[in-house]
Amino acid sequence: MLAELFAAAAHGCRDRSPLTQRLLADAADDLSRGGVTARIMAGAERDREGSVPGLRFAGAVHRLVLEGRAPALAKHYPSVGGQPDLPRLWEDALPALNEYTALLRHRIGATVVQTNEPGRCAPLYGGLLVAAQEAAKAAGRQVPFCVRLLEVGASGGLNLRPHHVAYRLDDGTTLGDPGSTLVLDPEWTGRPPADLTHRLRVVGRAGCDLQPVDVSTEDGRLHLSSFVWADQLNRWNRLRDALDLAAADPVKVDRAAGPEWLAKHLARAERDVLTVVWHSVVWQYVSPADRAMGRAVLADAAAKATPTTPLALLVFEPRREIDYRFALMLKIWPAGISLCLGVGVGHGIPFTWDVTPWE
Ligand SMILES: C[S@@+](CC[C@H](N)C(=O)[O-])C[C@H]1O[C@@H](n2cnc3c(N)ncnc32)[C@H](O)[C@@H]1O
């Protein structure tokens, strides 16, 4: 079973990260043979598919490389200046896997996948512009609402400053903050259904996570870095820039489960502000109990939303109906708006804007 999950995770990296694909494919074979990978993964045999054990393994191995504990393997990792030589990857991985079996087992057991991907700011920014403007229109206002952003499953909080990012469009215009240290090329097909000349005004932001990552520490930065596929240098550089931006504009992520935390924050409605509940690539990790409770908390707040204290839900999550591609979906209360705004890849870039009803 675990070997199958590793093989599926390897397949998920195809065309995008040959290094991770090869590591996971070799590890899947090793698991089937009962090799060192089986000892590393001992105790994780019954993990849910949604917890993606293969990506936890790849992240823990990458972390060994980043810590300088796996010199033979580091030669293959572009994140530390290496060059992949895929046919030799596994034999160069084995010394580190054997030496650090217990450490890897401990880390893989203690962590969840925490790819805190700043590229997701691009669909988030477009979605927030749409939400602020649509909520205003529905309330008969000329000026878009200011936004209070509440992120569930925020990890290190790297997506809590979408208004401080520069979004460089292919027609030469830049949205957001043109002076930002984090510059994204969103690779949009189409545009958000909004007036892009309006700036997004964020008047409050907060995030929670069951296992928040403190990006002000070396340990936190290493943890997030380990989940970036090491041969995707664009994403590697993007994460460095996002960490710099976070250092200049810190936001603490609260240690809390989504439903309780949301209930507390939604109890206080702010007049003339659109409250937006946001989550990206979180739902698959949430327990059934928290899913049910989260839905109930949101339904309760939605029933209390008014034209002067509107509420929105904005999510970027994979959808089974579209072959697990990632959809950006928006609901606004009391306006009764429910839209799928478009579809993209998991890391947020590229993205195609295409509005359809969200049933
Ligand atoms: C793959 S990360 C995504 C991080 C971030 N949303 C992003 O898009 O970059 C998923 C996160 O969801 C968090 N998580 C899972 N269940 C949760 C819950 N019930 N409440 C709060 N956070 C949760 C995990 O701890 C993890 O940090």
The ligand as an SDF file (V2000), in Angstrom:
LIG
                    3D

 27 29  0  0  0  0  0  0  0  0999 V2000
   -0.1060   21.8450    2.3730 C   0  0  0  0  0  0  0  0  0  0  0  0
   -0.1830   22.9610    3.7450 S   0  0  0  0  0  0  0  0  0  0  0  0
   -0.8230   24.3670    2.8920 C   0  0  0  0  0  0  0  0  0  0  0  0
   -0.3030   25.6790    3.4440 C   0  0  0  0  0  0  0  0  0  0  0  0
   -0.8770   26.9550    2.8410 C   0  0  0  0  0  0  0  0  0  0  0  0
   -2.3140   26.9790    2.9520 N   0  0  0  0  0  0  0  0  0  0  0  0
   -0.4720   27.1800    1.4050 C   0  0  0  0  0  0  0  0  0  0  0  0
   -1.3270   27.0800    0.5190 O   0  0  0  0  0  0  0  0  0  0  0  0
    0.6860   27.4700    1.1350 O   0  0  0  0  0  0  0  0  0  0  0  0
   -1.6050   22.3830    4.6650 C   0  0  0  0  0  0  0  0  0  0  0  0
   -1.6800   22.9570    6.0670 C   0  0  0  0  0  0  0  0  0  0  0  0
   -2.9680   22.7060    6.6260 O   0  0  0  0  0  0  0  0  0  0  0  0
   -2.7960   22.5570    8.0400 C   0  0  0  0  0  0  0  0  0  0  0  0
   -4.0130   21.9420    8.6380 N   0  0  0  0  0  0  0  0  0  0  0  0
   -4.5000   20.7030    8.4310 C   0  0  0  0  0  0  0  0  0  0  0  0
   -5.6440   20.5180    9.1450 N   0  0  0  0  0  0  0  0  0  0  0  0
   -5.8840   21.6620    9.8130 C   0  0  0  0  0  0  0  0  0  0  0  0
   -6.9090   22.0970   10.7100 C   0  0  0  0  0  0  0  0  0  0  0  0
   -7.9160   21.2910   11.0690 N   0  0  0  0  0  0  0  0  0  0  0  0
   -6.8310   23.3530   11.2140 N   0  0  0  0  0  0  0  0  0  0  0  0
   -5.8160   24.1830   10.8620 C   0  0  0  0  0  0  0  0  0  0  0  0
   -4.8170   23.8200   10.0150 N   0  0  0  0  0  0  0  0  0  0  0  0
   -4.8440   22.5810    9.4930 C   0  0  0  0  0  0  0  0  0  0  0  0
   -1.5350   21.7300    8.1320 C   0  0  0  0  0  0  0  0  0  0  0  0
   -0.9340   21.7940    9.4100 O   0  0  0  0  0  0  0  0  0  0  0  0
   -0.6620   22.3590    7.0230 C   0  0  0  0  0  0  0  0  0  0  0  0
    0.1690   23.3800    7.5180 O   0  0  0  0  0  0  0  0  0  0  0  0
  1  2  1  0
  2  3  1  0
  2 10  1  0
  3  4  1  0
  4  5  1  0
  5  6  1  0
  5  7  1  0
  7  8  2  0
  7  9  1  0
 10 11  1  0
 11 12  1  0
 11 26  1  0
 12 13  1  0
 13 14  1  0
 13 24  1  0
 14 15  1  0
 14 23  1  0
 15 16  2  0
 16 17  1  0
 17 18  1  0
 17 23  2  0
 18 19  1  0
 18 20  2  0
 20 21  1  0
 21 22  2  0
 22 23  1  0
 24 25  1  0
 24 26  1  0
 26 27  1  0
M  CHG  2   2   1   9  -1
M  END
$$$$
